C-alpha cells in the first residue's frame, strides 16, 4: 500500500467542519451543468422572448429595434461577468441578495433581495400571462367562442397548478422539463426564422438597423425593454447549493445563456424588421408578427407551430422564474429575514416547500385579478414586464456596485473587474431612468407601481435594520463544506448552550 493509499484509507481526522450546511434541506450537489444551464435558459425563455419582446421594443421605435437589442446584449454580458465574480467564489441560493450583502452589507443586501424578488415574481406573472395569451390565441383560432378573458383566466390557473406540481417534485424534474421545452421551442423558432429570411431575400442591413433614423431616447427606452429579454440569466446562481461543482458550472451557465439568447434575439429582430419592411407593413402595430409573416410568405402552418412553442416557452419561463424566486425566499428564511416557514424544505424531494407555498398564490392571484378586472392581456403583459424588468435592473445595479467592494475585501480586486462592474452599473442606471421618463410620458402607470413597491421595500428594510440588528449579522449565508464532504472530516461538537 502506497503512502497515498494509506492516507485515503486512514485519513487524519479533520475537526474544522460542521455536520450540516446553513443551506441544509435542499438536495445538495444533485444537478449537473445542463440542469443548471436549463435554469437560466428557462428563466430567460428565449423562444418566447425572441418573438414577443422584439414586438415590445418595436412598439417604441422600429428603427431602433436591432440596435436596442445589441446594446442590451452587451450590457447583459457585462452584468453576467460581474455576477460570475461572486459565483466563482461562493455557492448561494440567494444569488444577488447574498452577493450584494457580502459586498455592501446587510441593508443593501436586503434592498437587492427585495428588487430581485420583484424581478422573479413579476416576470413569473408575465410568463403566466404570456402562456395564457398564446393558449387562448390557439384555442380561439379553432373555436372563436373561447377567445375571451374567462378562457385566459382558466388557462392561467391551469398553468400555475402545473408549475406548482413541477416545483414540489424537485429541481431535476423541473430543470429537465424546462430544458426539453426550450430546446424544442428554440429549434422550431430558429428554423422558421432562417426559412423566412431566405424567402424575404437579400436584406439591406443599413435599413434594418435603422441607420440615420435613431433617436437616443428611443434607443435608451428600447434597450431597457430589450434587456427584459435577457433578465433571468443569473438565476443559475440560485442553484449554487444544488449544483455539482457550482463554482465552475454556474458561471459557465450564466455567460452561455446570455450569448446564445443574444444571438437568437438579433436573428429574430432582423427577420421581423426586414419581413415587415419587405411587405410594407407596420411591425409595431402587429398583433402577432410571426403569424403575419408566415401567412404572407406561404408558411401558415408554421405560425401555429411557433405559437405552440412560444406558449410552452412561457410556461418554462414561469417554472424557471418561480424556481429562482423560491430559492431567494428560502435563503431569506434561513437568514431570519423572513418567517422561518420560508426556509422549510420538503423532506422527500429536497425542495423549498415553504417558499413555494408562500409565493405561488401571489404570482397566480395578481395576474388573475388584472384579467378579471378587465385589463387587456397585452396591457397587463406590458405592465408586468416593465415592473419585473425594473426589479431586475435595480438588483443588477446594486450587485455591480457591490462587486469591487467584495473583491477588495477578499484581496482580489483588479482594474478590469472594477471597470466592467461600475460601467455596467452606470449605464444600467442611465437607461432605467430614461425608460421611466419615456414610459411615464406614454401614460403608463408602471413607474407609480414601481415607486410604491420601492417605498414598501424601503420601509421593510428600515424596520428590519432597526429591530433586527442581531439577525442582520447572519444575512448573506451560503453553502459551506460539511464534515461528510471532506476526507477524514469529523463534525465539530455543537457549542454549549
N, C-alpha and C positions, 0 to 999 in steps of 0.2 A: 504493500500500500504506500503510495507516494504521500509526501507531506500535504499536498493539496487535497488528496482524498481523505486523509486523516482529519484535516481541518473541516472538511464538509461533513464527515461522519460524526465528528465530535467537536463541534464548534465551541469556542469560548462563549460563555453567557454574556448577553448584552442587556443591560437593565434600563436603558435610556428611553424606552418607548412604552406607551400605554397599551391597554388591551383593546381599545376601540378608538376610532377616529371621531372628531367632532361631527362629522357628517354620517355617522353610522346609521344603518337602517336602509339607506339606498343600496342598490345592487352594485357594489364597488367592483371596478375593473371587469365589467361584464360585456362591454361592447367594443368592437374594433373600429378601424378607420372609416369604413364605409358607412357604418351606423352613425358615427359622429358627423361625417360629411352629409348624410341624409338629414340630420337635424338642421344644419344650416341651410341646406338646399330647400327643405320643405318650408322653413320659416320664411325664406325669400320668395318661394313659389314662382320661379322664373317663367314657367309656361303660362301662368295666369297673368303675371306682371307684364310679360312681353306684349300682350295684346290688349291690356286694359290701362296700365299706367301710361303707355305711349299715347293713348287717346286722351288721357287727362292732361298730359304735357301739351299735346297739340291744341287742346282747348284754350291754353294760354297764348300760344303762338306757334303756328305750324312751321314757319321758317326756323324757329329756334329749337325745334324738337330734337334733332340729331345732336346738335351742339350741347344742349342741356343734358342729354343722356351721357355724352362723353365726359362732361365736367363732373357729373355725379359719379361716374365710374372712377375717375381719378381721385376724387375726394374719398370714396369708399376704400380704395387701395390704401390711402394714407391712414385712415382710421383702422383698417384691418392690420396694418403693420404695427400701429400703436397698441391695439388690443393684444396682439401677439407678444408684445414685450412682457405683458403680465402672464399670458397663457403659457409661455415657455418657462415660467418660474414658479407657478402655483396652480393647483387643481382646485377650482372653487365653483360650487353650484350657483353661487350668487353672481358670477361673472362681473359685469360692470359695477354693480353695487359693491361687491367685495374689493375689486381692484381700486375703485376710487377711494374707498375707506382706507385702504393700505397706503395710498399716495397722499391724500389731502386730509385725512382724519375722519372720525365718525360722522360729524354733522354733514359734511359734504358727501360722504358715502350714502347717508340717508336721502339726501337730495337726488343723487344719481339713481339710487334704488327706486325712489318714487317716480322718477322720469322713465326709467326702463320698464317699470310695471305698467305705466300708462301706455308705453310703446307696445309691449307684448299684448296687453289686454285689449286695447282698442284695435290693433291690427287683427287680432283674432276675431273681433266683431266684424271688421271689414271683410275678412275672409268668409265668415258665415254668410254675410250679406251677398258677397260676390258669388258664392256657390249657389245660394238660393235664387239669385237673379238668373244665372245660366240654366239651372234646373227648370225654373219656371219658363224661361225662354224656349227651352227644348220641348217641354210639355205643351206649351201654348201653340207651337208650330204643328203639333199633331191634333190637339184638342183645344181650340181657341177659348173655350169656356173656362179653362184652368188658368188662363193668363190674368192673374189678379192678386191683390195683397194677401188674401186668405191662403192661396197656394204658396206664396212666398213665406208666410208665417209657418205653415206646416213643414215646408222644406227646411226652414231654418232650425226648427225644433228637432227634426229628424237628424240633421247634421250634428247638432250639439249632442244628442244622445249617442251617436256613433263615436264622436270624439271622446266622450266620457268613458265609454267602454274600452276603447283602444288605450287610453291613458292609464286606466286602472290595471290593465293586463300586463303592462310592462314596457320598458323602453325598447327592448329588442323588437317586439311586435310593432310598436308604433313607428319606430325608425324605418323598419323594413317595408311596412305598408307605404309609408311616405316616399321612400326611395323608389320603389317599383312604380308608384303612381307618377312621380315626377319624371323618371326616366322615359316611360312610355309617352307621357304628355309632351315632353320636350322633343323627343324624336319625331312625333307627329307634327309638331309646330315647325321644326327645322325643315323637314321635308316639304311641308306646304309652302313655307316662305321661299325656299330655293326654287320650287316649281313656279311660284308666282313671279319671282324676279326674272326667271327665264322667259316667261310669257310676256312680261312687261317690255322686255327688250333692253337695249342699251340705256343705262341710267346716267343722266347728267349730274355728276356728283356735286358740282358747284351749285346747281339749282336745288338739289335735295337738301344740302347742308344749309342753304339759305344765305349764301354769301352776299353781303350788301343789304340784307333785309333784317338784320338783327337789331333788337332793342335790348340794351343791357338790363333793363328792369325785367323784361320778359324772360331773358336768359336766366337771371337770378331766381325768379319765381319758378320757372320751369325746372331749374336744377334741383330745387327743394322737392318738387313733386317727383322728379325723376329719381331723386335719392330714396324716395319711399319704395322704389322698385328693388333697391339693394338692402334696405334695412332688414335686420334679422340674420345677416351673415355671421355676426359674432355669437349667435345663440349656441353654436357648438361648444362654447366655453361653459355653458350651463351643464354640460355633461362631463365636466372635468373629473368629477368623482366617479362616474360610472364608466369612463373610458379606460381602455388599456393603453398604457404608455401615453398618458394625456399630455405631457409636456412636448411631445412630438406630434401626435395626431391632431390635437385641437388647432394649433397654429396653421398646419397644412390645410385642414378643412376650411378654416376661415378664409385664407387667401385664395384658394382654388374656387370657392363659391363665388367670390367677387369677380374673378377673372372669367369664369365660364358664363356667369349670368350677364356680365357686361357685354360679352361677345354676342350673346343671343339678343340682347336689347338693341344693340346697334343694328343687327340684321333685321329685326322686326321694324325698327323705326325707318330705316332706309326703304324697306319694302312697302310699308304703308304710305309713306310720304310720296314715294315715286309712283305707286299704283294710283293714288287719287289724283296726282298731277297728270298722269297719262290719261285718266278718264275725265279730267276737268271737273272733278268733284270736290266736295268740302270735307276734308278729313275731320275737322273739329266738330262738324255738325252731324257726323255719322253716329247711329245708334250701335252698330256692330260692324266696324270696318272690315274685319276679316271675312264676314259673310257677304258683304257687298262686293269685295274684291273677288272672292271665289265665284260668286254668281256672274260677275261681269266677264271673267276670263274662263267661263265654262267649267268651273270646278265645284259646282253646287254641293254635291255630297261631302266634299272635303270640309266645307264650312260646318256641317253638322258634327263631323268627327272632331274638328277643332273645338267646337263648343263643349263636347263631352270631355275632351282633355282639359279644357280650362276649368270646367266645373270640378273635375277631380283634383286639379291642382289647387284650387281654392280650399277644398276640404283638407288636402295635405298641409296647406298653409295654416289652417286652423289648428291642426294637430301639432305642428311644429311650434307655432307661437304659444299655444297653451302649455306645451311641454316646457318651454323656456320660462313662461310665467310661473308655473308651479314650482320650478326649481329655485327661482329667486324668492318666492314666498316661503319655501321650505328653509332656505338659508336665513331669512329674516326671523322665522320662527325659532330656529336653533340659536340665533344670536340674542333672542329675548326681545327683539324689536316688536314682533307681533305675538299674539297669544300662542301658548305652547302647542295648541292643536295644529297650527300651521306647519310645525316641524315633525308631525306624526307621519310614520311610514306604514305601508301595508306589509304585514308580517310575511305573507307568502310571495308577493310579487316584487317587493322592494321598491315600490313607487310612493311618491309623496301624497298619500291619500288625503291627508288633512288639507293640503293646499288645493288639491283637486276639488274637494267638497266646497271649499271657500270660493273658488274662482269661477267654476262652471256656471252656477246660477247667474252671476253678474254678467258674464260675456254672452249669455243667452238672452237674458231679460231685456237688457238695454236696446239691442237692435230690434228685438221683437216689439218693444214699446214704440220705437220710432216708426216701424212699418204700420202697426195697428193705429197709430195716431195720424196716419195719412201722409207721412213724409215720403216723397218719392224715393224709390230704392237707389237711384243714381245720386240723388241729393244726399241720402244717408251714407252712401259709399264715399262721396266727396268729403263729407263732414268727418267721418271716422278715419279716413286715410290722412287728412290734414292734421287731426288731433294726434293720432298714433305716430305719424311721422315727426311731429314736433317733439313728442316724448322721447323718441329715439335720438333725435338730433341733439336735444339738450343733454341726454346721457352721454352721447359721443363727445360733446364739447367738454364735459366735466372729466371724463376718463382721459381725454387727450391732454388736458391741463395737468392731471394727476401723474401722468407717466414720468415726466422729468423728476418730479419730487420723489417718486418711488425709486427710480433708478439711482438718484443721488443718495438716498437713504441706505441702499444696499451696496453703494460704491461702484456702480456700473454705468454711470452717466456718460453719454457720448454726444458729440456735437450733432450728428445726423439724426439720432433718435429725438433729441430735443427740437431740432428744426422741423422735422416731419410732424411731430405732435403739436407744436404750437402753431404752425402754419395751418394745419388741419382745423384746429380749434378756432382760429381767427376767421378762416374762410367760411366755416360752418356757421359761425355767429352772424357774419355779414349776410349770408344767403337766407338764413332763417328770418332775420329782421326784415329784409327786403320782401320775402314771401308774405309775411303777415301784413305789411303795408299794402301790398297788392291785393291780398285776399280780403282784407277789410274794405278796401275801396270797391271791390266787386260785390259787396253786400253779404258776404259770408259771415256766419256767427262763430266760426271756428276759433278765432282769436279770443273771443269772450269766454268760450268754454275752456280754452287752454288757460286763460287768466284765472278763471275760477278754480280749476284744478291746481294751478300753481299756488294760489292762496291757501287752499286746503292743505296741500303738501307742506308748504312753509310753516303753517300753524302746527301741523303734526310734528315736524322736525323740531320746532322750538319747544313744544311741550315735552317731547322725548328728551331733549337736551337738558331741560330744567329739572325734570322729575326723575330721569333715569341715568344719572351720572355713573352709577356702578355698572349698569347694563352697557353703557357706551364703551366701556373698556373691552368688551367681548365682541364688538362689531368688527366684521372682517374675518371671521373664522373660515378656514378652508381645510381641505382634506390633508391629513398628516399620516406618515407611515406608522403602522402599529407593530407590536411585537411579532405577530404572525407573518408580517412581510419581510422580516429581517432574519438572516441566518444566525441562529443562536439567540434570537430575541426572547426575552423573558419580561412579561408585563411587570412594570413597577407597581409596588403596592399603592393602594389609594391613600391619600393623606389623611391623618386623623381628623375627626370632626370635633 
